[in-house]
């Protein structure tokens, strides 16, 4: 479920060519066209659906609404 939400969110951004989430490392590899989008935009979009990124923290309310299996330790 988490993988699908994260990958679908990233792929919904114009310019994202591919996105692969690794559930073991909790890392995603994204290929994108830098003339159409940028890494901050991708990270903001992922945070907007409840998942913290390297630069952006999801709103607490959005995070709390994640399915229980998608919750993780937050710093």
Residue, then its C-alpha position, 0 to 999 in steps of 0.5 A: x500500500x505504502x509503495x503504491x501511494x509513494x510511487x503513484x504520487x511521484x509519477x503524477x508529477x509532470x516530468x517524472x519518468x520513473x520512481x522505484x521505492x525500496x521498502x527495506x532501505x526506505x529510499x526511492x530512486x526517481x528519474x525525472x526531466x530537470x527542465x520540467x520538475x525538480x527534486x524539491x517539488x517531488x519531495x514536497x508532493x510526497x510529503x503532502x500525502x503523509x510521508x516525510x522526505x529528506x527535506x520536508x516533513x509531512x503534516x502531522x494530521x496527514x501522517x496520522x491518517x495513513x493506514x496503520x501499516x504505512x506509519x513509521x518512526x518519525x524523528 
